[in-house]
Structures are given as structure tokens and as C-alpha cells.
Amino acid sequence: EAGVTSLIKTPLDLGEIIREAVDLFLPSAENKRITLKTDIPKSPLIVRGDRSRLQRVVANLLDNAVKFTGPGGKIVIRAKAQDGRVEIEVSDTGIGINGADLPHIFESFYRVDRSRSTPGNGLGLSLARSLVRAHGGDITVRSSPGKGSSFTVSLSLSPQPA
């Protein structure tokens, strides 16, 4: 969390960041026979943010979705503007998260028992939450074991110049 305070915020298009991340993770998803779909408006979703930090948030969510979704599964990343905010949702048909683990998944070094055999150190979601909160936003999760997970990032839209 030490680097979170030194954000360099500029106006940027979250739709562009999402498209770039999808291009990066598409080969991994295809290798696992996972369908990766997007639902992003063509109009820009402008926020004031640190490009590399927000790229890291989106990449972390997509990486986890690919990692924990089995062959033949599906990942959908959506973005929408509503009420002065932009929401990014990454949903998958993966293994899901047990209800007892949900309150802890954003804690540093916390790993769900079923994920202990997969590479990782338990910092990704903690870092993602810290970065999103440093941007004045929030990240939430809904999940069902055996059915998948849905992570939602909410950030303030930047006012558009007239």
C-alpha cells in the first residue's frame, strides 16, 4: 500500500484500459477454452486516475477470473456510466468463493483454501481494493461456490468539458 499515495491522476478512458486488458488476457482465456466477452459502451468513460494503477486493478480481476474459471467457462467484463459513476464488473463462471471467506478476500495475504494450490501470494485483491479506494472508489464482490464470482469496481466519472 506504500505506493498508493503517489498517484498521478489524469483524465483517462476506462473503456480503453479495459479493452487493452482484454487483449492481453484473451490468449490465456482461449488456451483454457474460456469465452471472454465485453460489454463496454463506445462512448468514453472518463475518470481522473492513475493509468498504470487502474490497469493493474483491471488486470488483477481478469487474471483471477481466468485462473479460477475452468475449461468451457465464461468471463464477461462490463462497464457502464450511471449517476455520475462508472462501474466495471468482471463476472465469471468459475469455482466461486465460500461465504465464510468472502469477508476476508480483500485482506493482505488471505488465500481461500481451494486457491492455495494456484500461484499467488494473496496480495492481488488487497492491492486492487487499496488502489480503487485511493481513487475515491470501492470494490465489491458477489459469489456462489461452484457458480462463479462477480467483482464490481465503482469510480466517479470525471466531468466532461462542454
NUKOLLUM-987896 format. One record per residue (C-alpha): residue number from 1; residue in three letters; y, x, z. Coordinates in nm, 2 decimals, always signed. Each point is the difference from the previous one (the first is absolute). Example, Ala and Ser with C-alpha at 12.3 -4.5 7.8 and 13.67 -1.06 7.14 Angstrom:
<recs>
   k   r      v      u      w
   1 Ala  -0.45  +1.23  +0.78
   2 Ser  +0.34  +0.14  -0.07
</recs>
This chain:
<recs>
   k   r      v      u      w
   1 Glu  +0.00  +0.00  +0.00
   2 Ala  +0.23  +0.30  +0.03
   3 Gly  +0.10  -0.01  -0.37
   4 Val  +0.07  -0.37  +0.00
   5 Thr  +0.36  +0.05  +0.13
   6 Ser  +0.11  +0.21  -0.29
   7 Leu  -0.02  -0.27  -0.27
   8 Ile  +0.21  +0.04  -0.31
   9 Lys  +0.08  -0.36  -0.10
  10 Thr  +0.10  -0.09  -0.35
  11 Pro  -0.02  -0.32  -0.20
  12 Leu  -0.35  -0.02  -0.16
  13 Asp  -0.22  -0.25  -0.17
  14 Leu  -0.32  -0.07  +0.20
  15 Gly  -0.16  -0.15  -0.31
  16 Glu  +0.02  +0.34  -0.16
  17 Ile  -0.15  +0.17  +0.30
  18 Ile  -0.29  -0.25  +0.00
  19 Arg  -0.07  +0.04  -0.37
  20 Glu  -0.01  +0.38  +0.04
  21 Ala  -0.24  -0.02  +0.30
  22 Val  -0.23  -0.24  -0.19
  23 Asp  -0.01  +0.24  -0.30
  24 Leu  -0.10  +0.27  +0.25
  25 Phe  -0.28  -0.20  +0.17
  26 Leu  -0.13  -0.18  -0.31
  27 Pro  -0.25  +0.28  -0.09
  28 Ser  -0.15  +0.00  +0.35
  29 Ala  -0.03  -0.38  +0.00
  30 Glu  -0.16  +0.00  -0.35
  31 Asn  -0.25  +0.27  +0.11
  32 Lys  -0.11  -0.23  +0.28
  33 Arg  +0.00  -0.30  -0.24
  34 Ile  +0.28  -0.16  +0.20
  35 Thr  +0.25  -0.23  -0.17
  36 Leu  +0.35  +0.10  +0.08
  37 Lys  +0.27  -0.27  -0.10
  38 Thr  +0.37  -0.02  +0.05
  39 Asp  +0.24  -0.30  +0.04
  40 Ile  +0.34  +0.16  -0.01
  41 Pro  +0.32  -0.17  -0.14
  42 Lys  +0.15  +0.17  -0.31
  43 Ser  +0.35  -0.02  +0.17
  44 Pro  +0.08  +0.30  +0.23
  45 Leu  -0.08  -0.02  +0.37
  46 Ile  +0.28  +0.22  +0.12
  47 Val  +0.00  +0.13  +0.36
  48 Arg  +0.18  +0.29  +0.17
  49 Gly  -0.27  +0.24  +0.09
  50 Asp  -0.15  +0.35  -0.01
  51 Arg  -0.20  +0.01  -0.33
  52 Ser  -0.27  +0.25  +0.12
  53 Arg  -0.05  -0.18  +0.33
  54 Leu  -0.04  -0.34  -0.16
  55 Gln  -0.23  +0.15  -0.26
  56 Arg  -0.21  +0.13  +0.29
  57 Val  -0.02  -0.35  +0.16
  58 Val  -0.12  -0.16  -0.32
  59 Ala  -0.24  +0.28  -0.08
  60 Asn  -0.15  -0.02  +0.35
  61 Leu  -0.06  -0.38  -0.03
  62 Leu  -0.16  +0.04  -0.35
  63 Asp  -0.21  +0.30  +0.11
  64 Asn  -0.14  -0.20  +0.29
  65 Ala  -0.07  -0.30  -0.22
  66 Val  -0.19  +0.21  -0.25
  67 Lys  -0.18  +0.19  +0.28
  68 Phe  -0.12  -0.31  +0.18
  69 Thr  -0.08  -0.23  -0.30
  70 Gly  -0.34  +0.03  -0.15
  71 Pro  -0.11  +0.00  -0.36
  72 Gly  +0.08  -0.32  -0.18
  73 Gly  +0.28  -0.08  +0.25
  74 Lys  +0.36  -0.09  -0.07
  75 Ile  +0.34  +0.13  +0.11
  76 Val  +0.32  -0.19  -0.07
  77 Ile  +0.35  +0.14  +0.07
  78 Arg  +0.28  -0.25  -0.01
  79 Ala  +0.37  +0.02  +0.05
  80 Lys  +0.26  -0.27  +0.03
  81 Ala  +0.36  -0.04  +0.10
  82 Gln  +0.08  -0.29  +0.24
  83 Asp  +0.28  -0.08  +0.24
  84 Gly  +0.17  +0.35  -0.03
  85 Arg  -0.33  +0.18  +0.05
  86 Val  -0.27  +0.15  -0.22
  87 Glu  -0.36  -0.03  +0.10
  88 Ile  -0.28  +0.23  -0.13
  89 Glu  -0.35  -0.13  +0.06
  90 Val  -0.31  +0.21  -0.05
  91 Ser  -0.32  -0.22  +0.02
  92 Asp  -0.36  +0.11  -0.05
  93 Thr  -0.35  -0.15  +0.02
  94 Gly  -0.12  +0.30  +0.21
  95 Ile  -0.18  +0.03  +0.32
  96 Gly  +0.27  -0.15  +0.21
  97 Ile  +0.11  +0.08  +0.36
  98 Asn  -0.15  -0.15  +0.31
  99 Gly  +0.24  -0.21  +0.21
 100 Ala  -0.04  +0.23  +0.30
 101 Asp  +0.12  +0.30  -0.21
 102 Leu  +0.30  -0.18  -0.16
 103 Pro  +0.25  +0.06  +0.29
 104 His  -0.08  +0.38  -0.02
 105 Ile  -0.01  +0.09  -0.37
 106 Phe  +0.37  +0.11  +0.00
 107 Glu  -0.06  +0.24  +0.29
 108 Ser  -0.01  +0.37  -0.07
 109 Phe  -0.36  +0.14  -0.03
 110 Tyr  -0.16  -0.34  +0.04
 111 Arg  -0.30  -0.05  -0.23
 112 Val  -0.21  -0.31  -0.03
 113 Asp  -0.37  +0.09  +0.08
 114 Arg  -0.11  -0.09  -0.36
 115 Ser  +0.26  +0.23  -0.15
 116 Arg  -0.11  +0.31  +0.20
 117 Ser  -0.23  +0.11  -0.28
 118 Thr  +0.28  +0.00  -0.26
 119 Pro  +0.25  +0.28  -0.03
 120 Gly  +0.33  -0.04  +0.19
 121 Asn  +0.16  +0.08  +0.33
 122 Gly  +0.13  -0.34  +0.12
 123 Leu  +0.36  +0.08  -0.08
 124 Gly  +0.06  -0.18  -0.33
 125 Leu  +0.08  -0.35  +0.14
 126 Ser  +0.20  +0.14  +0.29
 127 Leu  +0.21  +0.20  -0.24
 128 Ala  +0.04  -0.29  -0.23
 129 Arg  +0.13  -0.22  +0.29
 130 Ser  +0.24  +0.27  +0.12
 131 Leu  +0.14  +0.05  -0.35
 132 Val  +0.04  -0.38  -0.06
 133 Arg  +0.17  -0.05  +0.33
 134 Ala  +0.23  +0.30  -0.06
 135 His  +0.11  -0.20  -0.31
 136 Gly  +0.07  -0.31  +0.22
 137 Gly  -0.31  -0.18  -0.11
 138 Asp  -0.34  -0.09  +0.13
 139 Ile  -0.37  +0.01  -0.10
 140 Thr  -0.26  -0.26  +0.10
 141 Val  -0.37  -0.05  -0.07
 142 Arg  -0.24  -0.29  -0.04
 143 Ser  -0.37  +0.08  -0.02
 144 Ser  -0.35  -0.15  +0.02
 145 Pro  -0.31  +0.21  +0.04
 146 Gly  -0.20  -0.01  -0.32
 147 Lys  +0.27  -0.18  -0.19
 148 Gly  +0.29  +0.26  -0.03
 149 Ser  +0.34  +0.08  +0.12
 150 Ser  +0.36  -0.08  -0.09
 151 Phe  +0.29  +0.23  +0.10
 152 Thr  +0.36  -0.12  -0.04
 153 Val  +0.31  +0.22  +0.00
 154 Ser  +0.33  -0.17  +0.04
 155 Leu  +0.33  +0.17  -0.08
 156 Ser  +0.36  -0.11  -0.05
 157 Leu  +0.12  -0.04  -0.35
 158 Ser  +0.31  +0.21  -0.09
 159 Pro  +0.30  -0.21  -0.11
 160 Gln  +0.03  +0.01  -0.38
 161 Pro  +0.34  +0.10  -0.13
 162 Ala  +0.18  -0.28  -0.19
</recs>
